Amino acid sequence: MSKYIRRARPSLQKFVELVRCQTPGDYRPNKAILPGLLQRTCQGYPKLDALLRIANEGARIDLIRPLPKQDGFPRNHPSAVERINVLRRNIRKEQDLWRCLVVDADIITIWPEIFISPFGVVDKGEGDPSTTGRVIHDLSSPDGESVNHLTDRSTVTDVTFEHCSSIAREISKCTRQNPGADVKVMAGDIASAYRNACTHSACVFACAGHIPEDNAIIIDLSAAFGWAGSAGTYSVLGGAVAFIHGSSTDAAHPDGYYNYHWVDDHVNVTADIGSCCADVERSLRFAMAAVMGPSAVNEDKFSPWCTRQKVLGLIFDTSPATVAMPASKITKARNMIANALQSDKLSRSKFRSLLGSLRHVATCIRPARSFLQRLREGEQRLHRYANVRISPPMRDDLLWWRYILHNPLLNGVPLCYFYALPEPDFTVFTDSSDEGICALVPALRLALTYRFSAAEIQLIRDLKRGADNGFDINYRELLACAFAVQAWGEVWQAACSRGRPTHIHIRVDNISAIT
């Protein structure tokens, strides 16, 4: 290939068009995507115009100004150097499928417009990191002059995905509508999701990388995993699959099949009655093939219909109507917390991994979200080479997280708590002053008062004179809540027998105490 380029000296765009068999009469970069079929099956799809543009010519990378001239090849991230075998393996796979070009490094003298961005390798799932991983093309480097920084965001399709609580709502709905029937969940996956969207041949120059160990330049021909517009581009394709599938109907689903999708994952929920499960799966397979061709169906990732299914990193169990965190995810989060508590600061990558893991836990335990606020303050100050100092308030929140991660609730949160809070079993009214605290539960005719001791009143006086002793009004408001739970927790639990955790609504008249 490099010999031909040196001899014929075609432009990069013309060479890519040659490789893809693009002609003026058929400029489709991905021949598996059929615009005519999409036009018929996706009538009414809100993003149909964007879908047809991707099918007919590929995804464009529009820049607000030209990329800067590079004086040399930027260095890859240490992860790419340390795991060079994983990098080579993934690139060879893409090369065999004609989704990237691999040419000698001197070809850049013929195609000087090529812009090189560094490679990195991150862990993928629970695979062996020495042999498996995900290659990241860091199109955000260098700061301020990168492909992502110069991409015109006004031309990038907005990403719209529904929260995964939708799955819990559908399970509850199917259970109510079909008493006595098993409600089952199935997950389907599109093979090499982002790779089905090809980059426009005039824009591939912006998606290049370099492997100095092999004296090679790699030019990505598909929507690069790392480009700011790749998620929006794929959301157009994945949304089309969801649109076709969701528009299918039968006697049991007159309003269309339920279909939740997140990037390349498509999740279905239905009652196991007659041929319902088979019909829903057949519809999803047809939709995937209609949008991206028959090879789009990832057979290895099509799960069987089960009442207990792992999807999106969570375990949904329709029989007890719960959602749980996998044990491996809990262990990973616990280890991250332990490492953070033993450190004075964290690197950017470790801090972002910690926050991502804790956000995942917070999808199961709603109250835990409040302990993300001070941790996210560190995220706002992040830049590429920064370390995040673990401040005392952040350390306090990490201690709370350590406690949360040992809570047995993670083994199974009732679905009604996952997608929305149920009506409270009891409402508690609390208040605090300079003299004491009180709490009331009108439904149970309970009242609690506590008068501060002389020592505590002295703390309040000192605080008003400027002392920083922590005994402020916010602390006292929360102290009233804690006293109420300590005094009446067992009473509340004994008064409720609904097979789910007791829901207590505590009303505090000081908003600053809980924000």
C-alpha positions in Angstrom: 0.0 0.0 0.0 2.8 2.4 0.9 4.7 1.6 -2.3 1.6 2.3 -4.4 1.1 5.7 -2.6 4.8 6.6 -3.2 4.5 5.7 -6.9 1.0 7.1 -7.8 0.9 9.9 -5.2 -2.9 10.1 -4.9 -4.5 12.6 -2.5 -5.6 11.1 0.8 -9.2 11.7 0.0 -9.0 10.0 -3.4 -7.1 7.1 -2.0 -9.7 6.5 0.8 -12.5 6.7 -1.9 -10.6 4.1 -3.9 -10.3 1.8 -0.9 -14.0 2.2 -0.1 -15.1 1.7 -3.7 -16.7 5.1 -3.6 -17.8 6.5 -7.0 -19.8 9.6 -8.0 -22.8 7.3 -8.6 -22.5 5.5 -5.3 -20.6 7.5 -2.7 -21.6 5.4 0.3 -18.6 4.8 2.5 -20.3 1.8 4.2 -21.9 -0.4 1.5 -23.9 -2.3 4.2 -26.0 0.8 4.9 -28.8 1.2 2.3 -30.3 4.8 2.1 -33.3 3.6 0.2 -34.2 1.1 2.9 -33.7 3.6 5.6 -35.9 6.1 3.8 -38.8 3.6 3.8 -38.4 2.1 7.3 -37.5 5.3 9.2 -40.3 7.5 8.0 -41.2 9.7 10.9 -37.7 9.3 12.6 -36.7 12.8 13.9 -33.1 12.4 12.9 -33.8 10.9 9.4 -31.9 13.7 7.5 -28.8 13.1 9.7 -29.1 9.4 9.2 -29.3 9.7 5.4 -26.2 12.0 5.4 -24.2 9.4 7.3 -25.4 6.7 4.9 -24.7 8.6 1.7 -21.4 10.3 2.5 -20.2 9.6 6.1 -19.8 11.7 9.2 -18.2 15.1 8.7 -15.7 16.6 11.1 -16.3 20.3 10.7 -13.6 22.5 12.2 -13.9 26.1 13.5 -10.4 26.7 12.1 -7.7 24.6 10.5 -5.6 22.3 12.6 -2.2 23.6 13.5 0.9 22.4 11.7 2.8 19.7 13.7 6.6 19.8 13.9 6.8 16.1 14.7 5.0 13.1 15.9 3.4 13.5 19.4 4.2 10.8 21.9 1.6 8.2 22.7 0.3 7.8 26.2 2.4 5.5 28.5 -0.5 3.0 28.5 -0.1 2.5 24.7 3.7 2.0 25.1 3.3 -0.5 28.0 0.5 -2.4 26.3 1.8 -2.2 22.7 0.7 -5.7 22.0 -2.9 -4.8 22.8 -2.6 -1.7 20.6 -1.2 -3.7 17.7 -3.8 -6.4 18.0 -6.7 -3.9 17.9 -5.3 -2.0 15.0 -4.6 -5.2 13.0 -8.3 -6.2 13.6 -9.5 -2.8 12.2 -7.0 -3.0 9.3 -8.3 -6.5 8.3 -11.8 -5.1 8.2 -10.7 -2.0 6.2 -11.7 0.3 8.9 -8.3 1.9 9.1 -5.3 2.4 6.9 -1.8 1.5 8.1 1.0 3.1 6.1 4.7 3.8 6.5 5.5 7.0 8.5 7.2 8.7 5.6 3.9 8.9 3.8 3.2 12.0 5.8 5.4 13.8 3.3 2.9 13.0 0.6 -0.1 13.7 2.8 1.1 16.6 5.0 -2.4 17.5 6.1 -2.5 14.4 8.3 -2.9 15.4 12.0 -1.5 12.9 14.5 -3.1 12.4 17.9 -1.8 10.1 20.6 -3.1 6.6 21.3 -3.9 5.2 24.8 -5.1 1.8 26.0 -7.6 1.4 28.8 -9.1 -1.7 30.4 -12.1 -3.3 28.8 -14.6 -5.0 31.0 -13.1 -7.7 33.2 -10.7 -9.1 30.6 -7.0 -9.8 31.2 -5.3 -6.3 30.8 -2.2 -7.9 29.4 -4.1 -9.2 26.3 -7.3 -7.2 26.1 -8.1 -3.5 26.3 -9.9 -0.7 24.5 -7.8 1.6 22.3 -8.5 5.3 22.9 -7.6 7.8 20.2 -6.9 10.9 22.2 -8.3 13.5 19.9 -8.4 16.0 22.8 -4.6 16.4 22.7 -2.9 18.9 22.7 -4.9 21.2 24.9 -6.5 24.1 22.9 -5.2 22.8 19.6 -6.8 19.4 19.3 -9.3 17.9 16.9 -11.9 17.9 19.6 -11.2 21.5 20.7 -11.4 22.7 17.1 -14.5 20.7 16.2 -17.5 22.9 15.5 -19.9 21.7 18.2 -22.8 23.4 16.5 -22.6 20.8 13.7 -22.4 17.8 16.1 -25.6 15.9 16.7 -26.8 16.2 20.3 -26.8 12.9 22.2 -30.1 12.0 23.7 -30.4 8.9 25.9 -33.0 7.9 28.5 -32.0 7.1 32.0 -31.8 3.4 32.8 -34.6 3.8 35.4 -36.8 3.3 32.3 -36.1 -0.4 32.5 -37.2 -0.6 36.1 -40.5 1.2 35.2 -41.2 -1.2 32.3 -40.6 -4.2 34.5 -43.0 -2.9 37.1 -45.6 -2.0 34.4 -45.4 -5.5 32.8 -45.7 -7.1 36.3 -48.9 -5.1 37.0 -50.4 -5.8 33.6 -49.6 -9.5 33.6 -50.0 -10.9 37.1 -48.8 -14.5 37.4 -46.6 -14.3 34.3 -42.8 -14.2 34.3 -41.4 -10.8 33.2 -38.2 -11.3 31.3 -35.3 -9.1 30.1 -33.1 -9.5 27.0 -30.1 -7.4 25.9 -28.9 -7.1 22.3 -25.7 -5.5 21.1 -24.6 -4.0 17.8 -21.2 -5.3 16.6 -18.5 -2.6 16.6 -21.0 0.1 17.1 -19.0 3.2 16.3 -17.3 1.5 13.5 -20.5 1.3 11.4 -20.4 5.1 11.0 -17.6 6.0 8.5 -15.8 9.3 8.6 -16.2 11.4 5.4 -13.3 10.8 3.1 -12.5 14.5 3.1 -12.1 14.5 6.9 -10.1 11.3 7.7 -6.9 13.4 7.8 -7.9 14.5 11.3 -8.1 11.0 12.7 -4.5 9.7 12.5 -2.1 8.2 15.0 1.5 7.0 15.0 3.2 3.9 16.4 7.0 4.7 16.5 7.9 1.1 17.4 6.6 0.0 13.9 7.4 3.3 12.0 3.7 3.3 11.0 0.9 5.9 10.7 -2.7 4.7 11.3 -5.5 6.6 9.7 -8.9 5.8 11.2 -11.7 5.6 8.6 -14.6 5.2 11.1 -16.0 7.5 13.8 -13.1 7.4 16.2 -13.7 6.3 19.8 -12.5 9.6 21.3 -13.9 12.1 18.8 -16.3 14.6 20.3 -18.9 13.8 17.7 -18.7 10.0 17.6 -21.3 9.5 20.4 -23.8 11.9 18.6 -23.1 10.2 15.3 -23.8 6.8 16.6 -26.8 8.0 18.5 -28.3 8.7 15.1 -27.8 5.1 14.0 -28.7 3.5 17.4 -31.8 5.8 17.5 -32.9 4.5 14.1 -32.7 0.9 15.4 -34.8 1.9 18.4 -37.3 3.8 16.2 -37.9 0.8 13.8 -38.1 -1.7 16.7 -40.3 0.5 18.8 -42.7 1.0 15.9 -43.3 -2.7 15.5 -46.6 -3.9 17.0 -48.5 -7.1 17.8 -51.6 -8.1 19.7 -49.8 -8.0 23.0 -48.0 -4.7 22.2 -50.5 -2.6 20.3 -48.5 0.6 21.1 -45.2 -0.8 20.0 -42.4 -2.8 21.6 -40.6 -1.4 24.6 -37.0 -0.7 23.6 -34.4 1.0 25.7 -31.1 1.8 24.1 -27.8 3.2 25.4 -25.1 3.7 22.7 -24.9 0.1 21.3 -26.9 -1.7 23.9 -30.6 -2.4 23.3 -32.6 -3.7 26.2 -36.1 -5.4 25.9 -38.6 -6.2 28.6 -41.8 -8.2 28.1 -44.0 -10.8 29.8 -43.3 -14.4 28.8 -46.7 -15.1 27.3 -47.0 -17.1 24.1 -44.5 -16.0 21.4 -44.0 -12.5 22.9 -40.3 -13.0 23.7 -39.5 -14.5 20.3 -41.4 -11.8 18.4 -39.7 -9.0 20.3 -36.2 -10.4 19.6 -37.0 -11.0 15.9 -38.1 -7.4 15.6 -34.8 -6.1 17.2 -32.7 -8.2 14.9 -34.6 -7.0 11.9 -34.1 -3.3 13.0 -30.4 -3.8 13.5 -29.9 -5.4 10.1 -32.1 -2.8 8.4 -30.1 0.1 9.6 -26.5 -1.3 9.5 -26.6 -4.5 7.6 -26.7 -8.2 8.6 -23.3 -8.2 10.2 -24.5 -5.6 12.7 -26.0 -8.2 15.0 -23.5 -9.2 17.6 -24.5 -12.8 18.4 -22.0 -13.0 21.2 -23.7 -10.2 23.0 -27.3 -11.3 22.4 -28.4 -12.6 25.8 -31.2 -15.2 26.3 -34.5 -14.1 27.9 -34.2 -14.3 31.7 -35.9 -13.0 34.8 -32.4 -12.1 36.1 -30.3 -10.1 33.6 -27.1 -8.0 33.8 -27.5 -4.9 31.6 -25.6 -1.6 31.7 -23.5 -2.8 34.6 -26.5 -3.5 36.8 -28.4 -6.7 37.6 -32.2 -6.5 37.1 -34.1 -9.3 38.8 -37.8 -9.3 37.8 -38.9 -12.0 40.3 -38.2 -10.1 43.5 -38.4 -6.8 41.6 -34.9 -5.6 42.5 -31.9 -4.0 40.9 -28.4 -4.7 42.3 -24.8 -3.9 41.8 -22.5 -6.8 40.6 -20.2 -7.9 43.4 -17.1 -7.2 41.3 -18.2 -3.5 40.8 -18.8 -3.1 44.6 -15.3 -4.6 45.3 -13.7 -2.3 42.7 -15.4 0.8 44.2 -14.3 -0.3 47.8 -10.7 -0.6 46.7 -10.8 2.8 45.0 -12.2 4.4 48.1 -9.5 2.7 50.3 -6.7 3.9 48.0 -8.1 7.4 47.9 -8.4 7.6 51.7 -4.7 6.6 52.0 -3.6 9.3 49.5 -3.1 13.0 49.7 -3.9 13.5 46.1 -5.0 11.5 43.0 -4.1 11.8 39.4 -6.6 13.0 36.9 -7.3 9.5 35.5 -7.7 7.9 38.9 -9.9 10.6 40.2 -12.2 10.4 37.1 -12.3 6.6 37.5 -13.3 7.0 41.2 -16.1 9.4 40.3 -17.4 7.2 37.5 -17.5 4.2 39.8 -19.3 6.2 42.6 -21.8 7.6 40.1 -22.6 4.1 39.1 -23.3 3.1 42.7 -25.5 6.2 43.1 -27.8 4.9 40.5 -28.8 2.2 43.0 -28.8 4.2 46.2 -30.4 7.6 45.7 -29.3 9.2 49.0 -25.7 8.5 48.1 -25.9 11.2 45.4 -25.6 14.0 48.0 -22.1 12.7 48.9 -20.9 13.3 45.3 -21.2 17.1 45.5 -18.0 18.0 47.3 -16.1 15.3 45.3 -17.2 16.9 42.1 -15.7 20.2 43.1 -12.3 18.6 42.4 -13.5 17.5 39.0 -14.3 21.1 38.0 -10.6 22.0 38.5 -9.3 19.1 36.4 -7.0 19.6 33.5 -4.9 17.1 31.6 -1.9 16.9 33.9 -3.4 18.0 37.2 -3.6 16.1 40.4 -6.6 16.5 42.7 -5.8 17.1 46.4 -8.0 15.2 48.8 -9.4 18.0 51.0 -10.8 17.3 54.5 -14.4 17.7 53.3 -13.7 15.3 50.4 -12.2 12.9 52.8 -15.3 13.1 55.0 -17.5 12.2 52.0 -15.2 9.3 51.1 -15.7 7.9 54.6 -19.5 8.1 54.0 -19.0 6.3 50.7 -17.0 3.5 52.5 -20.0 3.0 54.8 -22.4 3.0 51.8 -20.4 0.4 49.9 -20.8 -2.0 52.8 -24.6 -1.5 53.0 -26.5 -4.7 52.2 -29.0 -2.6 50.1 -26.5 -2.8 47.2 -27.5 -6.5 47.0 -31.0 -5.6 45.9 -32.7 -2.3 45.7 -36.5 -2.5 45.2 -37.4 -1.2 41.7 -39.8 1.3 43.1 -36.8 3.1 44.8 -34.7 2.8 41.6 -36.9 4.8 39.2 -38.8 7.0 41.7 -39.4 7.3 45.4 -42.6 5.8 46.6 -45.0 7.7 48.8 -43.4 8.2 52.2 -44.6 5.9 55.0 -44.2 8.7 57.5 -43.3 12.4 57.4 -41.1 13.9 60.1 -41.0 17.6 60.9 -37.8 18.8 62.6 -36.5 22.2 63.8 -33.6 23.6 65.7 -32.8 26.8 67.6 -30.1 28.2 70.0 -31.7 26.4 72.9 -32.5 22.9 71.6 -34.0 20.7 68.9 -37.4 19.1 68.3 -39.0 16.5 66.0 -42.7 15.6 65.3 -44.4 12.7 63.6 -48.1 13.7 63.3 -49.3 10.4 61.9 -48.0 8.5 64.9 -48.5 11.3 67.4 -44.8 11.3 68.3 -42.9 14.2 69.7 -39.2 14.7 70.7 -37.5 17.6 72.3 -34.0 18.1 73.5 -32.6 21.1 75.4 -29.0 21.8 74.8 -26.6 21.5 77.8 -24.6 24.4 79.2 -21.6 23.2 77.3 -23.5 23.1 74.0 -25.0 26.5 74.6 -21.5 27.8 75.2 -20.4 26.4 71.8 -23.2 28.3 70.1 -22.1 31.6 71.9 -18.5 31.0 70.8 -19.6 30.3 67.3 -21.4 33.7 67.1 -18.2 35.3 68.3 -16.3 33.8 65.3 -15.1 30.5 66.7 -15.0 27.7 64.1 -16.3 24.8 66.2 -18.8 23.2 63.7 -21.8 23.6 66.0 -23.6 25.9 63.6 -27.4 25.9 62.7 -26.9 23.5 59.8 -25.3 21.0 62.0 -28.0 21.4 64.6 -30.7 20.9 62.0 -29.1 17.6 60.9 -28.7 16.7 64.6 -32.5 16.9 65.0 -32.9 14.4 62.0 -30.4 12.0 63.6 -32.1 12.2 67.0 -35.4 11.3 65.3 -34.0 8.3 63.5 -32.2 7.1 66.6 -35.3 7.5 68.8 -38.0 6.1 66.4 -36.3 4.0 63.8 -37.5 0.7 65.2 -41.0 2.1 65.7 -41.2 3.1 62.0 -39.9 -0.2 60.9 -42.4 -2.2 63.0 -45.3 -0.1 61.7 -44.5 -1.0 58.1 -44.6 -4.5 56.5 -44.6 -3.8 52.8 -41.6 -6.0 51.8 -39.5 -3.0 51.0 -37.4 -0.5 53.0 -39.4 2.0 55.0 -39.5 5.4 53.4 -39.3 8.4 55.8 -39.7 11.9 54.5 -37.9 14.4 56.9 -38.9 18.1 56.4 -36.1 20.5 57.4 -36.9 24.3 57.2 -33.3 25.2 56.5 -32.3 24.5 52.9 -28.6 25.2 53.4 -28.4 22.3 55.9 -29.0 19.8 53.1 -27.2 21.4 50.1 
